Amino acid sequence: MPYKDLVAYGELWIDEAEQEVELARIIVRPAHRGRGVGKLYVKVLVDRAATFGYAEIFLRVLPDNPRAIHCYEAAGFAAVPSEDQKSFNRG
């Protein structure tokens, strides 16, 4: 198995038309959760996203995932107002 030591995975979705970057599909191996790995990894992704020079870096998370929400808040993200959430998630 080539990725036996893989601890976290995530993607950056670059939207040149909107000039924004979305962090997506962020996963931390269960054995490593609750240790700050997710927070550190999200910060690494944000640093990489910042190299594109866009003002907007965001992510989406299901409201029934409090552990992920806590991780993202610890990494510096904040929820957008509920009306914006509805708009972003339409369709």
Backbone atoms as SQL, in Angstrom:
CREATE TABLE atoms (id INTEGER PRIMARY KEY, chain TEXT, resi INTEGER, resn TEXT, atom TEXT, x REAL, y REAL, z REAL);
INSERT INTO atoms VALUES
  (1, 'A', 1, 'MET', 'N', 0.851, -1.191, 0.000),
  (2, 'A', 1, 'MET', 'CA', 0.000, 0.000, 0.000),
  (3, 'A', 1, 'MET', 'C', 0.889, 1.245, 0.000),
  (4, 'A', 2, 'PRO', 'N', 0.880, 2.018, -1.061),
  (5, 'A', 2, 'PRO', 'CA', 1.829, 3.138, -1.180),
  (6, 'A', 2, 'PRO', 'C', 1.571, 4.296, -0.224),
  (7, 'A', 3, 'TYR', 'N', 0.340, 4.452, 0.291),
  (8, 'A', 3, 'TYR', 'CA', 0.029, 5.597, 1.135),
  (9, 'A', 3, 'TYR', 'C', -0.253, 5.191, 2.576),
  (10, 'A', 4, 'LYS', 'N', 0.431, 4.205, 3.077),
  (11, 'A', 4, 'LYS', 'CA', 0.143, 3.711, 4.418),
  (12, 'A', 4, 'LYS', 'C', 0.382, 4.760, 5.493),
  (13, 'A', 5, 'ASP', 'N', 1.204, 5.754, 5.227),
  (14, 'A', 5, 'ASP', 'CA', 1.493, 6.784, 6.217),
  (15, 'A', 5, 'ASP', 'C', 0.699, 8.063, 6.000),
  (16, 'A', 6, 'LEU', 'N', -0.218, 8.049, 5.039),
  (17, 'A', 6, 'LEU', 'CA', -1.033, 9.223, 4.756),
  (18, 'A', 6, 'LEU', 'C', -1.924, 9.529, 5.960),
  (19, 'A', 7, 'VAL', 'N', -1.857, 10.746, 6.451),
  (20, 'A', 7, 'VAL', 'CA', -2.605, 11.149, 7.643),
  (21, 'A', 7, 'VAL', 'C', -3.770, 12.058, 7.281),
  (22, 'A', 8, 'ALA', 'N', -3.616, 12.895, 6.260),
  (23, 'A', 8, 'ALA', 'CA', -4.669, 13.839, 5.887),
  (24, 'A', 8, 'ALA', 'C', -4.687, 14.017, 4.374),
  (25, 'A', 9, 'TYR', 'N', -5.856, 14.402, 3.898),
  (26, 'A', 9, 'TYR', 'CA', -6.033, 14.645, 2.475),
  (27, 'A', 9, 'TYR', 'C', -6.957, 15.845, 2.312),
  (28, 'A', 10, 'GLY', 'N', -6.714, 16.632, 1.301),
  (29, 'A', 10, 'GLY', 'CA', -7.592, 17.744, 0.986),
  (30, 'A', 10, 'GLY', 'C', -7.307, 18.245, -0.415),
  (31, 'A', 11, 'GLU', 'N', -8.258, 19.008, -0.930),
  (32, 'A', 11, 'GLU', 'CA', -8.115, 19.563, -2.271),
  (33, 'A', 11, 'GLU', 'C', -8.326, 21.068, -2.240),
  (34, 'A', 12, 'LEU', 'N', -7.744, 21.746, -3.204),
  (35, 'A', 12, 'LEU', 'CA', -8.009, 23.161, -3.444),
  (36, 'A', 12, 'LEU', 'C', -8.723, 23.255, -4.782),
  (37, 'A', 13, 'TRP', 'N', -9.893, 23.864, -4.769),
  (38, 'A', 13, 'TRP', 'CA', -10.637, 24.089, -6.004),
  (39, 'A', 13, 'TRP', 'C', -10.470, 25.555, -6.365),
  (40, 'A', 14, 'ILE', 'N', -9.817, 25.814, -7.475),
  (41, 'A', 14, 'ILE', 'CA', -9.507, 27.169, -7.915),
  (42, 'A', 14, 'ILE', 'C', -10.590, 27.626, -8.895),
  (43, 'A', 15, 'ASP', 'N', -11.218, 28.749, -8.599),
  (44, 'A', 15, 'ASP', 'CA', -12.233, 29.319, -9.491),
  (45, 'A', 15, 'ASP', 'C', -11.707, 30.663, -9.973),
  (46, 'A', 16, 'GLU', 'N', -11.085, 30.650, -11.149),
  (47, 'A', 16, 'GLU', 'CA', -10.492, 31.872, -11.683),
  (48, 'A', 16, 'GLU', 'C', -11.551, 32.912, -12.019),
  (49, 'A', 17, 'ALA', 'N', -12.717, 32.465, -12.503),
  (50, 'A', 17, 'ALA', 'CA', -13.787, 33.406, -12.866),
  (51, 'A', 17, 'ALA', 'C', -14.282, 34.176, -11.643),
  (52, 'A', 18, 'GLU', 'N', -14.428, 33.487, -10.517),
  (53, 'A', 18, 'GLU', 'CA', -14.894, 34.130, -9.275),
  (54, 'A', 18, 'GLU', 'C', -13.734, 34.658, -8.442),
  (55, 'A', 19, 'GLN', 'N', -12.532, 34.333, -8.843),
  (56, 'A', 19, 'GLN', 'CA', -11.315, 34.720, -8.123),
  (57, 'A', 19, 'GLN', 'C', -11.385, 34.301, -6.659),
  (58, 'A', 20, 'GLU', 'N', -11.590, 32.991, -6.471),
  (59, 'A', 20, 'GLU', 'CA', -11.662, 32.443, -5.126),
  (60, 'A', 20, 'GLU', 'C', -11.131, 31.015, -5.126),
  (61, 'A', 21, 'VAL', 'N', -10.779, 30.573, -3.941),
  (62, 'A', 21, 'VAL', 'CA', -10.293, 29.210, -3.744),
  (63, 'A', 21, 'VAL', 'C', -11.169, 28.555, -2.685),
  (64, 'A', 22, 'GLU', 'N', -11.570, 27.327, -2.964),
  (65, 'A', 22, 'GLU', 'CA', -12.358, 26.573, -1.982),
  (66, 'A', 22, 'GLU', 'C', -11.535, 25.383, -1.503),
  (67, 'A', 23, 'LEU', 'N', -11.456, 25.217, -0.200),
  (68, 'A', 23, 'LEU', 'CA', -10.870, 24.022, 0.376),
  (69, 'A', 23, 'LEU', 'C', -11.946, 22.949, 0.336),
  (70, 'A', 24, 'ALA', 'N', -11.589, 21.749, -0.088),
  (71, 'A', 24, 'ALA', 'CA', -12.596, 20.712, -0.274),
  (72, 'A', 24, 'ALA', 'C', -12.057, 19.332, 0.086),
  (73, 'A', 25, 'ARG', 'N', -12.994, 18.453, 0.372),
  (74, 'A', 25, 'ARG', 'CA', -12.703, 17.038, 0.636),
  (75, 'A', 25, 'ARG', 'C', -11.588, 16.848, 1.656),
  (76, 'A', 26, 'ILE', 'N', -11.672, 17.568, 2.732),
  (77, 'A', 26, 'ILE', 'CA', -10.648, 17.479, 3.778),
  (78, 'A', 26, 'ILE', 'C', -10.968, 16.289, 4.676),
  (79, 'A', 27, 'ILE', 'N', -10.007, 15.416, 4.792),
  (80, 'A', 27, 'ILE', 'CA', -10.175, 14.191, 5.573),
  (81, 'A', 27, 'ILE', 'C', -8.919, 13.972, 6.412),
  (82, 'A', 28, 'VAL', 'N', -9.117, 13.624, 7.669),
  (83, 'A', 28, 'VAL', 'CA', -8.010, 13.230, 8.541),
  (84, 'A', 28, 'VAL', 'C', -8.250, 11.783, 8.941),
  (85, 'A', 29, 'ARG', 'N', -7.234, 10.973, 8.833),
  (86, 'A', 29, 'ARG', 'CA', -7.348, 9.565, 9.217),
  (87, 'A', 29, 'ARG', 'C', -7.880, 9.481, 10.643),
  (88, 'A', 30, 'PRO', 'N', -8.879, 8.653, 10.881),
  (89, 'A', 30, 'PRO', 'CA', -9.523, 8.595, 12.197),
  (90, 'A', 30, 'PRO', 'C', -8.569, 8.438, 13.377),
  (91, 'A', 31, 'ALA', 'N', -7.533, 7.670, 13.223),
  (92, 'A', 31, 'ALA', 'CA', -6.594, 7.468, 14.333),
  (93, 'A', 31, 'ALA', 'C', -5.845, 8.742, 14.718),
  (94, 'A', 32, 'HIS', 'N', -5.877, 9.756, 13.859),
  (95, 'A', 32, 'HIS', 'CA', -5.139, 10.993, 14.102),
  (96, 'A', 32, 'HIS', 'C', -6.041, 12.175, 14.447),
  (97, 'A', 33, 'ARG', 'N', -7.336, 11.934, 14.522),
  (98, 'A', 33, 'ARG', 'CA', -8.274, 13.014, 14.828),
  (99, 'A', 33, 'ARG', 'C', -8.202, 13.384, 16.302),
  (100, 'A', 34, 'GLY', 'N', -8.540, 14.652, 16.586),
  (101, 'A', 34, 'GLY', 'CA', -8.544, 15.122, 17.967),
  (102, 'A', 34, 'GLY', 'C', -7.174, 15.488, 18.504),
  (103, 'A', 35, 'ARG', 'N', -6.186, 15.575, 17.631),
  (104, 'A', 35, 'ARG', 'CA', -4.806, 15.890, 18.037),
  (105, 'A', 35, 'ARG', 'C', -4.290, 17.191, 17.426),
  (106, 'A', 36, 'GLY', 'N', -5.150, 17.902, 16.708),
  (107, 'A', 36, 'GLY', 'CA', -4.723, 19.142, 16.076),
  (108, 'A', 36, 'GLY', 'C', -4.194, 18.967, 14.670),
  (109, 'A', 37, 'VAL', 'N', -4.189, 17.736, 14.172),
  (110, 'A', 37, 'VAL', 'CA', -3.696, 17.473, 12.822),
  (111, 'A', 37, 'VAL', 'C', -4.561, 18.197, 11.793),
  (112, 'A', 38, 'GLY', 'N', -5.878, 18.128, 11.961),
  (113, 'A', 38, 'GLY', 'CA', -6.785, 18.775, 11.016),
  (114, 'A', 38, 'GLY', 'C', -6.564, 20.271, 10.956),
  (115, 'A', 39, 'LYS', 'N', -6.446, 20.889, 12.119),
  (116, 'A', 39, 'LYS', 'CA', -6.212, 22.337, 12.181),
  (117, 'A', 39, 'LYS', 'C', -4.915, 22.702, 11.468),
  (118, 'A', 40, 'LEU', 'N', -3.874, 21.964, 11.734),
  (119, 'A', 40, 'LEU', 'CA', -2.585, 22.219, 11.088),
  (120, 'A', 40, 'LEU', 'C', -2.682, 22.023, 9.579),
  (121, 'A', 41, 'TYR', 'N', -3.344, 20.963, 9.168),
  (122, 'A', 41, 'TYR', 'CA', -3.471, 20.683, 7.745),
  (123, 'A', 41, 'TYR', 'C', -4.295, 21.756, 7.040),
  (124, 'A', 42, 'VAL', 'N', -5.374, 22.204, 7.667),
  (125, 'A', 42, 'VAL', 'CA', -6.187, 23.272, 7.085),
  (126, 'A', 42, 'VAL', 'C', -5.342, 24.539, 6.929),
  (127, 'A', 43, 'LYS', 'N', -4.520, 24.838, 7.902),
  (128, 'A', 43, 'LYS', 'CA', -3.647, 26.018, 7.796),
  (129, 'A', 43, 'LYS', 'C', -2.649, 25.867, 6.642),
  (130, 'A', 44, 'VAL', 'N', -2.146, 24.659, 6.434),
  (131, 'A', 44, 'VAL', 'CA', -1.246, 24.407, 5.304),
  (132, 'A', 44, 'VAL', 'C', -1.997, 24.633, 3.980),
  (133, 'A', 45, 'LEU', 'N', -3.227, 24.129, 3.910),
  (134, 'A', 45, 'LEU', 'CA', -4.029, 24.340, 2.699),
  (135, 'A', 45, 'LEU', 'C', -4.318, 25.825, 2.470),
  (136, 'A', 46, 'VAL', 'N', -4.612, 26.550, 3.534),
  (137, 'A', 46, 'VAL', 'CA', -4.872, 27.990, 3.413),
  (138, 'A', 46, 'VAL', 'C', -3.619, 28.706, 2.912),
  (139, 'A', 47, 'ASP', 'N', -2.471, 28.350, 3.451),
  (140, 'A', 47, 'ASP', 'CA', -1.222, 28.966, 2.987),
  (141, 'A', 47, 'ASP', 'C', -1.013, 28.708, 1.498),
  (142, 'A', 48, 'ARG', 'N', -1.297, 27.495, 1.066),
  (143, 'A', 48, 'ARG', 'CA', -1.154, 27.169, -0.357),
  (144, 'A', 48, 'ARG', 'C', -2.194, 27.932, -1.184),
  (145, 'A', 49, 'ALA', 'N', -3.430, 27.997, -0.687),
  (146, 'A', 49, 'ALA', 'CA', -4.493, 28.722, -1.392),
  (147, 'A', 49, 'ALA', 'C', -4.139, 30.198, -1.547),
  (148, 'A', 50, 'ALA', 'N', -3.490, 30.759, -0.548),
  (149, 'A', 50, 'ALA', 'CA', -3.133, 32.182, -0.581),
  (150, 'A', 50, 'ALA', 'C', -2.157, 32.499, -1.703),
  (151, 'A', 51, 'THR', 'N', -1.411, 31.516, -2.170),
  (152, 'A', 51, 'THR', 'CA', -0.436, 31.777, -3.235),
  (153, 'A', 51, 'THR', 'C', -1.113, 32.126, -4.557),
  (154, 'A', 52, 'PHE', 'N', -2.419, 31.874, -4.681),
  (155, 'A', 52, 'PHE', 'CA', -3.136, 32.214, -5.905),
  (156, 'A', 52, 'PHE', 'C', -3.510, 33.691, -5.943),
  (157, 'A', 53, 'GLY', 'N', -3.413, 34.367, -4.806),
  (158, 'A', 53, 'GLY', 'CA', -3.634, 35.805, -4.762),
  (159, 'A', 53, 'GLY', 'C', -5.082, 36.250, -4.726),
  (160, 'A', 54, 'TYR', 'N', -6.014, 35.339, -4.500),
  (161, 'A', 54, 'TYR', 'CA', -7.430, 35.705, -4.442),
  (162, 'A', 54, 'TYR', 'C', -7.815, 36.074, -3.014),
  (163, 'A', 55, 'ALA', 'N', -8.723, 37.043, -2.896),
  (164, 'A', 55, 'ALA', 'CA', -9.141, 37.521, -1.576),
  (165, 'A', 55, 'ALA', 'C', -10.015, 36.507, -0.850),
  (166, 'A', 56, 'GLU', 'N', -10.740, 35.675, -1.582),
  (167, 'A', 56, 'GLU', 'CA', -11.693, 34.746, -0.975),
  (168, 'A', 56, 'GLU', 'C', -11.135, 33.327, -0.908),
  (169, 'A', 57, 'ILE', 'N', -11.053, 32.806, 0.306),
  (170, 'A', 57, 'ILE', 'CA', -10.715, 31.403, 0.546),
  (171, 'A', 57, 'ILE', 'C', -11.813, 30.886, 1.452),
  (172, 'A', 58, 'PHE', 'N', -12.513, 29.857, 1.002),
  (173, 'A', 58, 'PHE', 'CA', -13.617, 29.373, 1.822),
  (174, 'A', 58, 'PHE', 'C', -13.720, 27.859, 1.758),
  (175, 'A', 59, 'LEU', 'N', -14.619, 27.329, 2.553),
  (176, 'A', 59, 'LEU', 'CA', -14.921, 25.909, 2.543),
  (177, 'A', 59, 'LEU', 'C', -16.371, 25.721, 2.942),
  (178, 'A', 60, 'ARG', 'N', -16.865, 24.550, 2.704),
  (179, 'A', 60, 'ARG', 'CA', -18.234, 24.211, 3.091),
  (180, 'A', 60, 'ARG', 'C', -18.156, 23.023, 4.034),
  (181, 'A', 61, 'VAL', 'N', -19.078, 22.979, 4.979),
  (182, 'A', 61, 'VAL', 'CA', -19.129, 21.847, 5.902),
  (183, 'A', 61, 'VAL', 'C', -20.589, 21.606, 6.273),
  (184, 'A', 62, 'LEU', 'N', -20.949, 20.365, 6.398),
  (185, 'A', 62, 'LEU', 'CA', -22.313, 20.031, 6.789),
  (186, 'A', 62, 'LEU', 'C', -22.557, 20.485, 8.229),
  (187, 'A', 63, 'PRO', 'N', -23.716, 21.041, 8.501),
  (188, 'A', 63, 'PRO', 'CA', -23.988, 21.538, 9.853),
  (189, 'A', 63, 'PRO', 'C', -24.036, 20.446, 10.913),
  (190, 'A', 64, 'ASP', 'N', -24.178, 19.187, 10.501),
  (191, 'A', 64, 'ASP', 'CA', -24.201, 18.099, 11.480),
  (192, 'A', 64, 'ASP', 'C', -22.825, 17.457, 11.669),
  (193, 'A', 65, 'ASN', 'N', -21.770, 18.235, 11.424),
  (194, 'A', 65, 'ASN', 'CA', -20.398, 17.764, 11.605),
  (195, 'A', 65, 'ASN', 'C', -19.663, 18.706, 12.553),
  (196, 'A', 66, 'PRO', 'N', -20.026, 18.668, 13.847),
  (197, 'A', 66, 'PRO', 'CA', -19.448, 19.625, 14.798),
  (198, 'A', 66, 'PRO', 'C', -17.938, 19.506, 14.970),
  (199, 'A', 67, 'ARG', 'N', -17.385, 18.327, 14.822),
  (200, 'A', 67, 'ARG', 'CA', -15.926, 18.186, 14.958),
  (201, 'A', 67, 'ARG', 'C', -15.206, 18.942, 13.847),
  (202, 'A', 68, 'ALA', 'N', -15.723, 18.827, 12.622),
  (203, 'A', 68, 'ALA', 'CA', -15.109, 19.549, 11.503),
  (204, 'A', 68, 'ALA', 'C', -15.296, 21.047, 11.676),
  (205, 'A', 69, 'ILE', 'N', -16.482, 21.455, 12.096),
  (206, 'A', 69, 'ILE', 'CA', -16.739, 22.886, 12.310),
  (207, 'A', 69, 'ILE', 'C', -15.773, 23.440, 13.346),
  (208, 'A', 70, 'HIS', 'N', -15.584, 22.725, 14.425),
  (209, 'A', 70, 'HIS', 'CA', -14.641, 23.170, 15.465),
  (210, 'A', 70, 'HIS', 'C', -13.219, 23.272, 14.894),
  (211, 'A', 71, 'CYS', 'N', -12.835, 22.299, 14.090),
  (212, 'A', 71, 'CYS', 'CA', -11.504, 22.312, 13.474),
  (213, 'A', 71, 'CYS', 'C', -11.329, 23.541, 12.605),
  (214, 'A', 72, 'TYR', 'N', -12.315, 23.824, 11.766),
  (215, 'A', 72, 'TYR', 'CA', -12.196, 24.959, 10.848),
  (216, 'A', 72, 'TYR', 'C', -12.215, 26.283, 11.596),
  (217, 'A', 73, 'GLU', 'N', -13.015, 26.384, 12.637),
  (218, 'A', 73, 'GLU', 'CA', -13.015, 27.598, 13.458),
  (219, 'A', 73, 'GLU', 'C', -11.660, 27.772, 14.143),
  (220, 'A', 74, 'ALA', 'N', -11.086, 26.687, 14.625),
  (221, 'A', 74, 'ALA', 'CA', -9.773, 26.757, 15.261),
  (222, 'A', 74, 'ALA', 'C', -8.686, 27.183, 14.276),
  (223, 'A', 75, 'ALA', 'N', -8.913, 26.898, 12.992),
  (224, 'A', 75, 'ALA', 'CA', -7.952, 27.283, 11.959),
  (225, 'A', 75, 'ALA', 'C', -8.198, 28.702, 11.450),
  (226, 'A', 76, 'GLY', 'N', -9.238, 29.379, 11.980),
  (227, 'A', 76, 'GLY', 'CA', -9.463, 30.774, 11.628),
  (228, 'A', 76, 'GLY', 'C', -10.685, 31.052, 10.766),
  (229, 'A', 77, 'PHE', 'N', -11.415, 30.034, 10.378),
  (230, 'A', 77, 'PHE', 'CA', -12.617, 30.244, 9.577),
  (231, 'A', 77, 'PHE', 'C', -13.794, 30.622, 10.466),
  (232, 'A', 78, 'ALA', 'N', -14.753, 31.323, 9.898),
  (233, 'A', 78, 'ALA', 'CA', -15.977, 31.703, 10.606),
  (234, 'A', 78, 'ALA', 'C', -17.164, 31.435, 9.692),
  (235, 'A', 79, 'ALA', 'N', -18.283, 31.104, 10.293),
  (236, 'A', 79, 'ALA', 'CA', -19.495, 30.847, 9.514),
  (237, 'A', 79, 'ALA', 'C', -19.991, 32.137, 8.877),
  (238, 'A', 80, 'VAL', 'N', -20.519, 32.015, 7.689),
  (239, 'A', 80, 'VAL', 'CA', -21.145, 33.160, 7.044),
  (240, 'A', 80, 'VAL', 'C', -22.604, 33.220, 7.493),
  (241, 'A', 81, 'PRO', 'N', -23.251, 34.367, 7.367),
  (242, 'A', 81, 'PRO', 'CA', -24.663, 34.477, 7.760),
  (243, 'A', 81, 'PRO', 'C', -25.527, 33.432, 7.042),
  (244, 'A', 82, 'SER', 'N', -26.610, 33.027, 7.671),
  (245, 'A', 82, 'SER', 'CA', -27.440, 31.942, 7.139),
  (246, 'A', 82, 'SER', 'C', -27.977, 32.239, 5.743),
  (247, 'A', 83, 'GLU', 'N', -28.299, 33.494, 5.452),
  (248, 'A', 83, 'GLU', 'CA', -28.773, 33.827, 4.103),
  (249, 'A', 83, 'GLU', 'C', -27.687, 33.561, 3.060),
  (250, 'A', 84, 'ASP', 'N', -26.450, 33.891, 3.393),
  (251, 'A', 84, 'ASP', 'CA', -25.345, 33.604, 2.478),
  (252, 'A', 84, 'ASP', 'C', -25.156, 32.097, 2.319),
  (253, 'A', 85, 'GLN', 'N', -25.302, 31.360, 3.414),
  (254, 'A', 85, 'GLN', 'CA', -25.169, 29.908, 3.341),
  (255, 'A', 85, 'GLN', 'C', -26.193, 29.327, 2.366),
  (256, 'A', 86, 'LYS', 'N', -27.421, 29.796, 2.458),
  (257, 'A', 86, 'LYS', 'CA', -28.472, 29.310, 1.560),
  (258, 'A', 86, 'LYS', 'C', -28.116, 29.620, 0.110),
  (259, 'A', 87, 'SER', 'N', -27.622, 30.814, -0.132),
  (260, 'A', 87, 'SER', 'CA', -27.257, 31.229, -1.482),
  (261, 'A', 87, 'SER', 'C', -26.117, 30.373, -2.023),
  (262, 'A', 88, 'PHE', 'N', -25.096, 30.140, -1.211),
  (263, 'A', 88, 'PHE', 'CA', -23.932, 29.365, -1.651),
  (264, 'A', 88, 'PHE', 'C', -24.297, 27.917, -1.949),
  (265, 'A', 89, 'ASN', 'N', -25.272, 27.383, -1.248),
  (266, 'A', 89, 'ASN', 'CA', -25.589, 25.960, -1.362),
  (267, 'A', 89, 'ASN', 'C', -26.805, 25.666, -2.242),
  (268, 'A', 90, 'ARG', 'N', -27.320, 26.683, -2.905),
  (269, 'A', 90, 'ARG', 'CA', -28.427, 26.469, -3.831),
  (270, 'A', 90, 'ARG', 'C', -27.970, 25.617, -5.002),
  (271, 'A', 91, 'GLY', 'N', -28.837, 24.717, -5.415),
  (272, 'A', 91, 'GLY', 'CA', -28.518, 23.908, -6.601),
  (273, 'A', 91, 'GLY', 'C', -27.605, 22.792, -6.252);
